[in-house]
Amino acid sequence: MDNQIYLKNVVTLTLNPLICNGCGICVIVCPHRVIKLENKKAYIPNKDKCMECGACAINCKENAIFVQRGVGCAAAVLNSKIKKTELTCGCASTQCS
């Protein structure tokens, strides 16, 4: 999963490292492990792995992260993880989970 590319060259994910406080909550909530933490600052090594669920931006108290949240597959993946149910977006589970 770490090498999975969700969408190439279209992701709206941005991070302002100047206001990041390094709390790491974005790293914890990201289902595709898009955001990493180094030297007490978040960074994005490959934003194409982002499925634009918005979990990072919603949970960032400093508003250091912006993403235009997507719908469809991203919502289905998150709901299946939260509810511990079968994936219902039509994707193979190896592609989305």
Jmol script that loads the backbone (N, CA, C; Angstrom):
load data "model"
ATOM      1  N   MET A   1       0.809  -1.193   0.000  1.00  0.00           N
ATOM      2  CA  MET A   1       0.000   0.000   0.000  1.00  0.00           C
ATOM      3  C   MET A   1       0.851   1.255   0.000  1.00  0.00           C
ATOM      4  N   ASP A   2       2.022   1.252   0.585  1.00  0.00           N
ATOM      5  CA  ASP A   2       2.835   2.459   0.647  1.00  0.00           C
ATOM      6  C   ASP A   2       3.236   2.987  -0.718  1.00  0.00           C
ATOM      7  N   ASN A   3       3.241   2.162  -1.748  1.00  0.00           N
ATOM      8  CA  ASN A   3       3.610   2.607  -3.084  1.00  0.00           C
ATOM      9  C   ASN A   3       2.396   2.921  -3.944  1.00  0.00           C
ATOM     10  N   GLN A   4       1.193   2.804  -3.387  1.00  0.00           N
ATOM     11  CA  GLN A   4      -0.047   3.025  -4.122  1.00  0.00           C
ATOM     12  C   GLN A   4      -0.196   4.495  -4.521  1.00  0.00           C
ATOM     13  N   ILE A   5      -0.438   4.738  -5.784  1.00  0.00           N
ATOM     14  CA  ILE A   5      -0.756   6.078  -6.275  1.00  0.00           C
ATOM     15  C   ILE A   5      -2.261   6.123  -6.461  1.00  0.00           C
ATOM     16  N   TYR A   6      -2.914   7.071  -5.814  1.00  0.00           N
ATOM     17  CA  TYR A   6      -4.368   7.168  -5.916  1.00  0.00           C
ATOM     18  C   TYR A   6      -4.754   7.974  -7.153  1.00  0.00           C
ATOM     19  N   LEU A   7      -4.301   9.203  -7.230  1.00  0.00           N
ATOM     20  CA  LEU A   7      -4.541  10.054  -8.399  1.00  0.00           C
ATOM     21  C   LEU A   7      -3.232  10.759  -8.732  1.00  0.00           C
ATOM     22  N   LYS A   8      -2.864  10.824  -9.997  1.00  0.00           N
ATOM     23  CA  LYS A   8      -1.593  11.412 -10.388  1.00  0.00           C
ATOM     24  C   LYS A   8      -1.775  12.860 -10.858  1.00  0.00           C
ATOM     25  N   ASN A   9      -1.009  13.754 -10.259  1.00  0.00           N
ATOM     26  CA  ASN A   9      -0.941  15.171 -10.642  1.00  0.00           C
ATOM     27  C   ASN A   9      -2.263  15.933 -10.580  1.00  0.00           C
ATOM     28  N   VAL A  10      -3.172  15.533  -9.704  1.00  0.00           N
ATOM     29  CA  VAL A  10      -4.427  16.263  -9.560  1.00  0.00           C
ATOM     30  C   VAL A  10      -4.783  16.572  -8.103  1.00  0.00           C
ATOM     31  N   VAL A  11      -4.024  16.073  -7.182  1.00  0.00           N
ATOM     32  CA  VAL A  11      -4.349  16.187  -5.767  1.00  0.00           C
ATOM     33  C   VAL A  11      -4.217  17.635  -5.292  1.00  0.00           C
ATOM     34  N   THR A  12      -5.191  18.067  -4.484  1.00  0.00           N
ATOM     35  CA  THR A  12      -5.218  19.440  -3.986  1.00  0.00           C
ATOM     36  C   THR A  12      -4.505  19.600  -2.642  1.00  0.00           C
ATOM     37  N   LEU A  13      -3.932  18.554  -2.121  1.00  0.00           N
ATOM     38  CA  LEU A  13      -3.287  18.564  -0.810  1.00  0.00           C
ATOM     39  C   LEU A  13      -2.102  19.528  -0.763  1.00  0.00           C
ATOM     40  N   THR A  14      -2.129  20.425   0.213  1.00  0.00           N
ATOM     41  CA  THR A  14      -0.994  21.327   0.447  1.00  0.00           C
ATOM     42  C   THR A  14      -0.737  21.417   1.946  1.00  0.00           C
ATOM     43  N   LEU A  15       0.491  21.714   2.283  1.00  0.00           N
ATOM     44  CA  LEU A  15       0.911  21.817   3.674  1.00  0.00           C
ATOM     45  C   LEU A  15       1.762  23.063   3.830  1.00  0.00           C
ATOM     46  N   ASN A  16       1.472  23.857   4.849  1.00  0.00           N
ATOM     47  CA  ASN A  16       2.274  25.032   5.152  1.00  0.00           C
ATOM     48  C   ASN A  16       3.176  24.686   6.331  1.00  0.00           C
ATOM     49  N   PRO A  17       4.438  24.346   6.070  1.00  0.00           N
ATOM     50  CA  PRO A  17       5.334  23.927   7.152  1.00  0.00           C
ATOM     51  C   PRO A  17       5.649  25.055   8.144  1.00  0.00           C
ATOM     52  N   LEU A  18       5.424  26.288   7.746  1.00  0.00           N
ATOM     53  CA  LEU A  18       5.708  27.412   8.640  1.00  0.00           C
ATOM     54  C   LEU A  18       4.744  27.474   9.819  1.00  0.00           C
ATOM     55  N   ILE A  19       3.527  26.976   9.638  1.00  0.00           N
ATOM     56  CA  ILE A  19       2.586  26.996  10.758  1.00  0.00           C
ATOM     57  C   ILE A  19       2.334  25.620  11.371  1.00  0.00           C
ATOM     58  N   CYS A  20       2.958  24.582  10.824  1.00  0.00           N
ATOM     59  CA  CYS A  20       2.856  23.237  11.391  1.00  0.00           C
ATOM     60  C   CYS A  20       3.528  23.232  12.760  1.00  0.00           C
ATOM     61  N   ASN A  21       2.819  22.700  13.771  1.00  0.00           N
ATOM     62  CA  ASN A  21       3.402  22.627  15.112  1.00  0.00           C
ATOM     63  C   ASN A  21       4.007  21.259  15.417  1.00  0.00           C
ATOM     64  N   GLY A  22       3.957  20.339  14.456  1.00  0.00           N
ATOM     65  CA  GLY A  22       4.589  19.035  14.617  1.00  0.00           C
ATOM     66  C   GLY A  22       3.858  18.079  15.540  1.00  0.00           C
ATOM     67  N   CYS A  23       2.570  18.290  15.752  1.00  0.00           N
ATOM     68  CA  CYS A  23       1.822  17.430  16.678  1.00  0.00           C
ATOM     69  C   CYS A  23       1.708  15.990  16.165  1.00  0.00           C
ATOM     70  N   GLY A  24       1.687  15.797  14.844  1.00  0.00           N
ATOM     71  CA  GLY A  24       1.646  14.462  14.261  1.00  0.00           C
ATOM     72  C   GLY A  24       0.265  13.864  14.096  1.00  0.00           C
ATOM     73  N   ILE A  25      -0.778  14.585  14.439  1.00  0.00           N
ATOM     74  CA  ILE A  25      -2.126  14.041  14.289  1.00  0.00           C
ATOM     75  C   ILE A  25      -2.439  13.729  12.829  1.00  0.00           C
ATOM     76  N   CYS A  26      -1.922  14.519  11.905  1.00  0.00           N
ATOM     77  CA  CYS A  26      -2.151  14.269  10.477  1.00  0.00           C
ATOM     78  C   CYS A  26      -1.561  12.926  10.057  1.00  0.00           C
ATOM     79  N   VAL A  27      -0.437  12.578  10.616  1.00  0.00           N
ATOM     80  CA  VAL A  27       0.210  11.299  10.321  1.00  0.00           C
ATOM     81  C   VAL A  27      -0.657  10.149  10.829  1.00  0.00           C
ATOM     82  N   ILE A  28      -1.226  10.335  12.004  1.00  0.00           N
ATOM     83  CA  ILE A  28      -2.049   9.297  12.624  1.00  0.00           C
ATOM     84  C   ILE A  28      -3.344   9.066  11.859  1.00  0.00           C
ATOM     85  N   VAL A  29      -3.997  10.132  11.408  1.00  0.00           N
ATOM     86  CA  VAL A  29      -5.322   9.989  10.787  1.00  0.00           C
ATOM     87  C   VAL A  29      -5.290   9.683   9.293  1.00  0.00           C
ATOM     88  N   CYS A  30      -4.147   9.813   8.649  1.00  0.00           N
ATOM     89  CA  CYS A  30      -4.067   9.590   7.198  1.00  0.00           C
ATOM     90  C   CYS A  30      -4.122   8.091   6.872  1.00  0.00           C
ATOM     91  N   PRO A  31      -5.183   7.634   6.182  1.00  0.00           N
ATOM     92  CA  PRO A  31      -5.312   6.209   5.893  1.00  0.00           C
ATOM     93  C   PRO A  31      -4.304   5.674   4.879  1.00  0.00           C
ATOM     94  N   HIS A  32      -3.711   6.534   4.060  1.00  0.00           N
ATOM     95  CA  HIS A  32      -2.739   6.075   3.068  1.00  0.00           C
ATOM     96  C   HIS A  32      -1.308   6.462   3.416  1.00  0.00           C
ATOM     97  N   ARG A  33      -1.114   6.947   4.627  1.00  0.00           N
ATOM     98  CA  ARG A  33       0.227   7.312   5.120  1.00  0.00           C
ATOM     99  C   ARG A  33       0.938   8.291   4.177  1.00  0.00           C
ATOM    100  N   VAL A  34       0.208   9.294   3.734  1.00  0.00           N
ATOM    101  CA  VAL A  34       0.743  10.278   2.799  1.00  0.00           C
ATOM    102  C   VAL A  34       1.662  11.262   3.510  1.00  0.00           C
ATOM    103  N   ILE A  35       1.326  11.599   4.737  1.00  0.00           N
ATOM    104  CA  ILE A  35       2.069  12.618   5.481  1.00  0.00           C
ATOM    105  C   ILE A  35       3.044  11.942   6.436  1.00  0.00           C
ATOM    106  N   LYS A  36       4.235  12.472   6.494  1.00  0.00           N
ATOM    107  CA  LYS A  36       5.288  11.964   7.375  1.00  0.00           C
ATOM    108  C   LYS A  36       5.703  13.076   8.337  1.00  0.00           C
ATOM    109  N   LEU A  37       6.384  12.698   9.392  1.00  0.00           N
ATOM    110  CA  LEU A  37       6.869  13.666  10.372  1.00  0.00           C
ATOM    111  C   LEU A  37       8.382  13.515  10.489  1.00  0.00           C
ATOM    112  N   GLU A  38       9.078  14.636  10.383  1.00  0.00           N
ATOM    113  CA  GLU A  38      10.539  14.635  10.499  1.00  0.00           C
ATOM    114  C   GLU A  38      10.968  15.939  11.165  1.00  0.00           C
ATOM    115  N   ASN A  39      11.837  15.838  12.149  1.00  0.00           N
ATOM    116  CA  ASN A  39      12.304  17.016  12.890  1.00  0.00           C
ATOM    117  C   ASN A  39      11.141  17.863  13.406  1.00  0.00           C
ATOM    118  N   LYS A  40      10.124  17.181  13.914  1.00  0.00           N
ATOM    119  CA  LYS A  40       8.935  17.829  14.491  1.00  0.00           C
ATOM    120  C   LYS A  40       8.173  18.716  13.508  1.00  0.00           C
ATOM    121  N   LYS A  41       8.214  18.343  12.233  1.00  0.00           N
ATOM    122  CA  LYS A  41       7.451  19.035  11.196  1.00  0.00           C
ATOM    123  C   LYS A  41       6.869  17.995  10.237  1.00  0.00           C
ATOM    124  N   ALA A  42       5.629  18.224   9.812  1.00  0.00           N
ATOM    125  CA  ALA A  42       5.009  17.350   8.831  1.00  0.00           C
ATOM    126  C   ALA A  42       5.553  17.672   7.443  1.00  0.00           C
ATOM    127  N   TYR A  43       5.599  16.667   6.597  1.00  0.00           N
ATOM    128  CA  TYR A  43       5.962  16.864   5.191  1.00  0.00           C
ATOM    129  C   TYR A  43       5.248  15.819   4.345  1.00  0.00           C
ATOM    130  N   ILE A  44       5.140  16.088   3.055  1.00  0.00           N
ATOM    131  CA  ILE A  44       4.423  15.216   2.125  1.00  0.00           C
ATOM    132  C   ILE A  44       5.406  14.727   1.067  1.00  0.00           C
ATOM    133  N   PRO A  45       5.904  13.491   1.199  1.00  0.00           N
ATOM    134  CA  PRO A  45       6.864  12.997   0.214  1.00  0.00           C
ATOM    135  C   PRO A  45       6.257  12.712  -1.156  1.00  0.00           C
ATOM    136  N   ASN A  46       4.978  12.335  -1.204  1.00  0.00           N
ATOM    137  CA  ASN A  46       4.338  12.033  -2.493  1.00  0.00           C
ATOM    138  C   ASN A  46       2.839  12.286  -2.372  1.00  0.00           C
ATOM    139  N   LYS A  47       2.401  13.475  -2.738  1.00  0.00           N
ATOM    140  CA  LYS A  47       0.987  13.810  -2.567  1.00  0.00           C
ATOM    141  C   LYS A  47       0.066  13.041  -3.513  1.00  0.00           C
ATOM    142  N   ASP A  48       0.608  12.392  -4.532  1.00  0.00           N
ATOM    143  CA  ASP A  48      -0.211  11.586  -5.439  1.00  0.00           C
ATOM    144  C   ASP A  48      -0.814  10.362  -4.749  1.00  0.00           C
ATOM    145  N   LYS A  49      -0.320  10.017  -3.563  1.00  0.00           N
ATOM    146  CA  LYS A  49      -0.886   8.905  -2.803  1.00  0.00           C
ATOM    147  C   LYS A  49      -2.149   9.317  -2.050  1.00  0.00           C
ATOM    148  N   CYS A  50      -2.437  10.613  -2.014  1.00  0.00           N
ATOM    149  CA  CYS A  50      -3.574  11.152  -1.267  1.00  0.00           C
ATOM    150  C   CYS A  50      -4.890  10.826  -1.967  1.00  0.00           C
ATOM    151  N   MET A  51      -5.871  10.351  -1.203  1.00  0.00           N
ATOM    152  CA  MET A  51      -7.191  10.092  -1.762  1.00  0.00           C
ATOM    153  C   MET A  51      -8.168  11.219  -1.426  1.00  0.00           C
ATOM    154  N   GLU A  52      -7.648  12.308  -0.893  1.00  0.00           N
ATOM    155  CA  GLU A  52      -8.412  13.521  -0.614  1.00  0.00           C
ATOM    156  C   GLU A  52      -9.598  13.283   0.323  1.00  0.00           C
ATOM    157  N   CYS A  53      -9.394  12.481   1.351  1.00  0.00           N
ATOM    158  CA  CYS A  53     -10.471  12.233   2.316  1.00  0.00           C
ATOM    159  C   CYS A  53     -10.676  13.428   3.241  1.00  0.00           C
ATOM    160  N   GLY A  54      -9.616  14.207   3.473  1.00  0.00           N
ATOM    161  CA  GLY A  54      -9.723  15.399   4.306  1.00  0.00           C
ATOM    162  C   GLY A  54      -9.455  15.188   5.780  1.00  0.00           C
ATOM    163  N   ALA A  55      -9.153  13.971   6.188  1.00  0.00           N
ATOM    164  CA  ALA A  55      -8.924  13.691   7.611  1.00  0.00           C
ATOM    165  C   ALA A  55      -7.794  14.539   8.185  1.00  0.00           C
ATOM    166  N   CYS A  56      -6.748  14.728   7.420  1.00  0.00           N
ATOM    167  CA  CYS A  56      -5.597  15.509   7.900  1.00  0.00           C
ATOM    168  C   CYS A  56      -5.984  16.964   8.138  1.00  0.00           C
ATOM    169  N   ALA A  57      -6.681  17.559   7.185  1.00  0.00           N
ATOM    170  CA  ALA A  57      -7.061  18.970   7.293  1.00  0.00           C
ATOM    171  C   ALA A  57      -8.077  19.197   8.405  1.00  0.00           C
ATOM    172  N   ILE A  58      -9.029  18.301   8.530  1.00  0.00           N
ATOM    173  CA  ILE A  58     -10.051  18.421   9.566  1.00  0.00           C
ATOM    174  C   ILE A  58      -9.424  18.371  10.956  1.00  0.00           C
ATOM    175  N   ASN A  59      -8.411  17.549  11.118  1.00  0.00           N
ATOM    176  CA  ASN A  59      -7.804  17.342  12.432  1.00  0.00           C
ATOM    177  C   ASN A  59      -6.631  18.262  12.741  1.00  0.00           C
ATOM    178  N   CYS A  60      -6.205  19.066  11.782  1.00  0.00           N
ATOM    179  CA  CYS A  60      -5.077  19.974  12.006  1.00  0.00           C
ATOM    180  C   CYS A  60      -5.558  21.239  12.720  1.00  0.00           C
ATOM    181  N   LYS A  61      -5.223  21.356  13.998  1.00  0.00           N
ATOM    182  CA  LYS A  61      -5.668  22.513  14.794  1.00  0.00           C
ATOM    183  C   LYS A  61      -4.998  23.811  14.369  1.00  0.00           C
ATOM    184  N   GLU A  62      -3.869  23.712  13.699  1.00  0.00           N
ATOM    185  CA  GLU A  62      -3.146  24.903  13.244  1.00  0.00           C
ATOM    186  C   GLU A  62      -3.572  25.346  11.848  1.00  0.00           C
ATOM    187  N   ASN A  63      -4.416  24.563  11.197  1.00  0.00           N
ATOM    188  CA  ASN A  63      -4.839  24.831   9.805  1.00  0.00           C
ATOM    189  C   ASN A  63      -3.638  24.913   8.864  1.00  0.00           C
ATOM    190  N   ALA A  64      -2.676  24.047   9.097  1.00  0.00           N
ATOM    191  CA  ALA A  64      -1.482  24.008   8.260  1.00  0.00           C
ATOM    192  C   ALA A  64      -1.687  23.164   7.003  1.00  0.00           C
ATOM    193  N   ILE A  65      -2.783  22.422   6.959  1.00  0.00           N
ATOM    194  CA  ILE A  65      -3.045  21.512   5.840  1.00  0.00           C
ATOM    195  C   ILE A  65      -4.346  21.908   5.156  1.00  0.00           C
ATOM    196  N   PHE A  66      -4.316  21.899   3.831  1.00  0.00           N
ATOM    197  CA  PHE A  66      -5.522  22.127   3.041  1.00  0.00           C
ATOM    198  C   PHE A  66      -5.667  20.989   2.038  1.00  0.00           C
ATOM    199  N   VAL A  67      -6.880  20.523   1.877  1.00  0.00           N
ATOM    200  CA  VAL A  67      -7.207  19.575   0.815  1.00  0.00           C
ATOM    201  C   VAL A  67      -8.684  19.745   0.493  1.00  0.00           C
ATOM    202  N   GLN A  68      -8.981  19.757  -0.774  1.00  0.00           N
ATOM    203  CA  GLN A  68     -10.379  19.803  -1.189  1.00  0.00           C
ATOM    204  C   GLN A  68     -10.879  18.372  -1.130  1.00  0.00           C
ATOM    205  N   ARG A  69     -11.711  18.102  -0.151  1.00  0.00           N
ATOM    206  CA  ARG A  69     -12.136  16.724   0.092  1.00  0.00           C
ATOM    207  C   ARG A  69     -12.907  16.140  -1.083  1.00  0.00           C
ATOM    208  N   GLY A  70     -12.560  14.903  -1.402  1.00  0.00           N
ATOM    209  CA  GLY A  70     -13.231  14.165  -2.465  1.00  0.00           C
ATOM    210  C   GLY A  70     -14.393  13.356  -1.925  1.00  0.00           C
ATOM    211  N   VAL A  71     -15.070  12.666  -2.812  1.00  0.00           N
ATOM    212  CA  VAL A  71     -16.213  11.836  -2.434  1.00  0.00           C
ATOM    213  C   VAL A  71     -16.069  10.485  -3.110  1.00  0.00           C
ATOM    214  N   GLY A  72     -17.070   9.672  -2.996  1.00  0.00           N
ATOM    215  CA  GLY A  72     -17.073   8.388  -3.699  1.00  0.00           C
ATOM    216  C   GLY A  72     -16.192   7.365  -3.030  1.00  0.00           C
ATOM    217  N   CYS A  73     -15.156   6.941  -3.719  1.00  0.00           N
ATOM    218  CA  CYS A  73     -14.292   5.862  -3.231  1.00  0.00           C
ATOM    219  C   CYS A  73     -13.681   6.214  -1.883  1.00  0.00           C
ATOM    220  N   ALA A  74     -13.221   7.441  -1.720  1.00  0.00           N
ATOM    221  CA  ALA A  74     -12.590   7.840  -0.457  1.00  0.00           C
ATOM    222  C   ALA A  74     -13.560   7.679   0.699  1.00  0.00           C
ATOM    223  N   ALA A  75     -14.777   8.132   0.532  1.00  0.00           N
ATOM    224  CA  ALA A  75     -15.777   7.999   1.586  1.00  0.00           C
ATOM    225  C   ALA A  75     -16.074   6.530   1.870  1.00  0.00           C
ATOM    226  N   ALA A  76     -16.162   5.728   0.839  1.00  0.00           N
ATOM    227  CA  ALA A  76     -16.441   4.306   1.014  1.00  0.00           C
ATOM    228  C   ALA A  76     -15.328   3.609   1.777  1.00  0.00           C
ATOM    229  N   VAL A  77     -14.098   3.924   1.441  1.00  0.00           N
ATOM    230  CA  VAL A  77     -12.956   3.303   2.121  1.00  0.00           C
ATOM    231  C   VAL A  77     -12.967   3.667   3.599  1.00  0.00           C
ATOM    232  N   LEU A  78     -13.128   4.947   3.903  1.00  0.00           N
ATOM    233  CA  LEU A  78     -13.137   5.380   5.302  1.00  0.00           C
ATOM    234  C   LEU A  78     -14.295   4.764   6.074  1.00  0.00           C
ATOM    235  N   ASN A  79     -15.474   4.768   5.482  1.00  0.00           N
ATOM    236  CA  ASN A  79     -16.624   4.182   6.164  1.00  0.00           C
ATOM    237  C   ASN A  79     -16.431   2.697   6.432  1.00  0.00           C
ATOM    238  N   SER A  80     -15.839   1.980   5.492  1.00  0.00           N
ATOM    239  CA  SER A  80     -15.617   0.551   5.704  1.00  0.00           C
ATOM    240  C   SER A  80     -14.610   0.309   6.832  1.00  0.00           C
ATOM    241  N   LYS A  81     -13.615   1.186   6.952  1.00  0.00           N
ATOM    242  CA  LYS A  81     -12.629   1.050   8.028  1.00  0.00           C
ATOM    243  C   LYS A  81     -13.266   1.385   9.380  1.00  0.00           C
ATOM    244  N   ILE A  82     -14.012   2.480   9.431  1.00  0.00           N
ATOM    245  CA  ILE A  82     -14.631   2.921  10.678  1.00  0.00           C
ATOM    246  C   ILE A  82     -15.670   1.913  11.159  1.00  0.00           C
ATOM    247  N   LYS A  83     -16.510   1.469  10.235  1.00  0.00           N
ATOM    248  CA  LYS A  83     -17.602   0.553  10.591  1.00  0.00           C
ATOM    249  C   LYS A  83     -17.182  -0.911  10.569  1.00  0.00           C
ATOM    250  N   LYS A  84     -15.933  -1.161  10.116  1.00  0.00           N
ATOM    251  CA  LYS A  84     -15.408  -2.525   9.997  1.00  0.00           C
ATOM    252  C   LYS A  84     -16.345  -3.400   9.157  1.00  0.00           C
ATOM    253  N   THR A  85     -16.691  -2.866   7.989  1.00  0.00           N
ATOM    254  CA  THR A  85     -17.571  -3.570   7.057  1.00  0.00           C
ATOM    255  C   THR A  85     -16.852  -3.785   5.731  1.00  0.00           C
ATOM    256  N   GLU A  86     -17.515  -4.491   4.850  1.00  0.00           N
ATOM    257  CA  GLU A  86     -16.979  -4.766   3.517  1.00  0.00           C
ATOM    258  C   GLU A  86     -16.865  -3.459   2.720  1.00  0.00           C
ATOM    259  N   LEU A  87     -15.821  -3.337   1.921  1.00  0.00           N
ATOM    260  CA  LEU A  87     -15.624  -2.172   1.060  1.00  0.00           C
ATOM    261  C   LEU A  87     -16.689  -2.161  -0.025  1.00  0.00           C
ATOM    262  N   THR A  88     -17.373  -1.015  -0.206  1.00  0.00           N
ATOM    263  CA  THR A  88     -18.502  -0.970  -1.134  1.00  0.00           C
ATOM    264  C   THR A  88     -18.320   0.004  -2.283  1.00  0.00           C
ATOM    265  N   CYS A  89     -17.088   0.445  -2.554  1.00  0.00           N
ATOM    266  CA  CYS A  89     -16.895   1.429  -3.626  1.00  0.00           C
ATOM    267  C   CYS A  89     -16.720   0.774  -4.981  1.00  0.00           C
ATOM    268  N   GLY A  90     -16.612  -0.547  -5.030  1.00  0.00           N
ATOM    269  CA  GLY A  90     -16.438  -1.235  -6.298  1.00  0.00           C
ATOM    270  C   GLY A  90     -14.985  -1.509  -6.633  1.00  0.00           C
ATOM    271  N   CYS A  91     -14.067  -0.997  -5.853  1.00  0.00           N
ATOM    272  CA  CYS A  91     -12.639  -1.244  -6.075  1.00  0.00           C
ATOM    273  C   CYS A  91     -12.242  -2.556  -5.418  1.00  0.00           C
ATOM    274  N   ALA A  92     -11.197  -3.152  -5.910  1.00  0.00           N
ATOM    275  CA  ALA A  92     -10.628  -4.307  -5.222  1.00  0.00           C
ATOM    276  C   ALA A  92      -9.999  -3.817  -3.928  1.00  0.00           C
ATOM    277  N   SER A  93     -10.157  -4.550  -2.867  1.00  0.00           N
ATOM    278  CA  SER A  93      -9.678  -4.086  -1.559  1.00  0.00           C
ATOM    279  C   SER A  93      -8.174  -3.863  -1.538  1.00  0.00           C
ATOM    280  N   THR A  94      -7.427  -4.527  -2.400  1.00  0.00           N
ATOM    281  CA  THR A  94      -5.984  -4.312  -2.438  1.00  0.00           C
ATOM    282  C   THR A  94      -5.633  -2.968  -3.044  1.00  0.00           C
ATOM    283  N   GLN A  95      -6.540  -2.358  -3.810  1.00  0.00           N
ATOM    284  CA  GLN A  95      -6.282  -1.061  -4.401  1.00  0.00           C
ATOM    285  C   GLN A  95      -6.592   0.078  -3.444  1.00  0.00           C
ATOM    286  N   CYS A  96      -7.596  -0.096  -2.591  1.00  0.00           N
ATOM    287  CA  CYS A  96      -8.090   1.011  -1.779  1.00  0.00           C
ATOM    288  C   CYS A  96      -7.702   0.946  -0.313  1.00  0.00           C
ATOM    289  N   SER A  97      -7.482  -0.188   0.227  1.00  0.00           N
ATOM    290  CA  SER A  97      -7.305  -0.267   1.682  1.00  0.00           C
ATOM    291  C   SER A  97      -5.876  -0.133   2.109  1.00  0.00           C
TER     292      SER A  97
END
end "model"
wireframe off; spacefill off
backbone 0.3
color backbone group
